[in-house]
Amino acid sequence: MDVISQSKTIKNMLTDLLIDQVDESQPAFDLPIELPAKTIKKVLEWCTHQAHLTAEAAKSEEEKTWRQNFLALPENKELFELVQAANYLDVSDLLSSGCKTISNHIKGKTVEELRAFFNIENDFTPEEEARIRAENAWCEM
């Protein structure tokens, strides 16, 4: 599988523009999403790596370790941007792996830890929060 075909969005754009081969002579086109260049580079790194994997190698422990290391980003924001890019560009394997990484990070977290992870401000008053906790005490086991 080549690098470009891993992004269904880009593959469809090229098909719609009747472009069979990507080369330097083709005019550039913008993606209608704003992402940092380093995020796009990470997506490209992922696609390049995946393009050279055999089906057997994709299931190996070495590949599992590579994916974990690749997705072990220093800031949550970077991981969220990578998942957003994978979603928009329709790089399904990266999207799935990124979402799995996020879900592993949030398993077993308290409300406060989840707020910190997702950078969500607590906008409840202490009274509202106490009421909500009391109403939902049954599900905290």
C-alpha positions in Angstrom: 0.0 0.0 0.0 1.4 3.4 -0.9 1.7 6.3 1.5 -1.0 8.5 -0.1 -3.7 5.8 -0.4 -3.7 5.5 3.4 -5.6 8.7 3.6 -8.9 8.2 2.0 -9.6 11.9 2.0 -6.4 12.8 0.0 -6.9 9.8 -2.2 -10.4 10.9 -3.0 -9.3 14.5 -3.6 -6.7 13.3 -6.1 -9.3 11.1 -7.8 -11.7 14.0 -8.0 -9.0 16.2 -9.5 -8.2 13.5 -12.0 -4.6 13.2 -10.7 -3.1 9.8 -11.2 0.4 10.4 -10.0 1.6 13.0 -7.5 4.6 14.9 -8.6 6.3 18.2 -8.2 4.6 19.6 -11.4 1.1 19.3 -10.0 -0.3 22.4 -8.4 -0.6 22.4 -4.7 -3.9 22.3 -3.0 -4.8 23.3 0.6 -6.5 21.1 3.1 -9.5 22.9 4.6 -8.4 22.1 8.2 -5.8 24.0 10.3 -3.3 21.8 11.9 0.3 22.4 13.0 2.9 21.4 10.5 4.4 19.0 13.0 1.1 17.2 13.2 0.9 16.7 9.4 4.5 15.5 9.5 3.5 12.9 12.2 0.6 11.7 10.0 3.0 11.4 7.1 5.5 9.5 9.3 2.8 7.1 10.3 1.6 6.6 6.7 5.1 6.0 5.5 5.8 3.5 8.2 2.5 1.7 7.6 3.0 1.6 3.8 5.9 -0.7 4.2 4.4 -3.2 6.6 3.3 -6.7 5.6 0.1 -8.0 7.2 2.2 -10.3 9.4 4.5 -7.5 10.5 1.5 -5.3 11.4 0.5 -7.8 14.1 4.0 -8.3 15.6 5.1 -7.2 19.1 7.7 -5.0 17.5 5.0 -3.1 15.6 2.9 -2.8 18.8 5.9 -1.3 20.6 6.5 1.1 17.6 2.9 2.3 17.8 3.0 2.8 21.5 6.2 4.8 21.2 4.9 6.8 18.3 1.7 7.8 20.2 3.6 8.5 23.4 3.5 12.3 22.8 4.8 14.7 25.5 1.5 16.7 25.6 -2.1 15.6 25.4 -2.8 18.4 22.9 -0.4 16.9 20.4 -2.2 13.5 20.7 -5.6 15.2 20.2 -4.4 17.1 17.1 -3.0 13.9 15.7 -6.4 12.1 16.2 -8.2 15.1 14.7 -5.9 15.0 11.7 -6.3 11.2 11.3 -10.1 11.6 11.5 -10.2 14.4 8.9 -7.7 12.7 6.6 -9.5 9.4 7.1 -6.4 7.5 8.1 -8.4 4.8 9.9 -5.5 2.8 11.4 -4.0 6.0 13.0 -7.4 7.1 14.2 -8.1 3.8 15.8 -4.7 3.6 17.5 -4.9 7.2 18.6 -8.4 6.7 20.1 -7.3 3.5 21.8 -4.3 5.4 23.3 -6.6 8.1 24.7 -9.0 5.6 26.1 -6.1 3.8 27.9 -5.1 7.2 29.4 -8.5 7.9 30.8 -9.4 4.5 32.2 -10.1 4.6 35.9 -9.6 8.4 36.2 -11.6 10.5 38.6 -13.6 13.5 37.4 -10.9 15.8 38.4 -8.2 13.8 36.6 -10.4 13.7 33.5 -10.8 17.5 33.6 -7.1 17.9 33.9 -6.4 15.5 31.0 -8.9 17.2 28.7 -8.2 20.7 30.0 -11.8 21.2 31.0 -12.7 24.0 33.4 -15.0 23.0 36.3 -17.9 25.5 35.8 -20.1 23.9 38.5 -20.7 25.7 41.8 -19.8 23.6 44.8 -23.5 23.2 45.5 -24.2 22.0 41.9 -21.3 19.6 42.0 -22.4 18.1 45.4 -25.9 17.6 44.1 -24.7 15.9 40.9 -22.4 13.6 42.9 -25.2 12.7 45.2 -27.5 11.9 42.3 -24.9 9.7 40.7 -23.4 8.1 43.8 -24.9 4.8 42.7 -22.6 4.5 39.7 -19.3 5.1 41.6 -18.3 1.6 42.6 
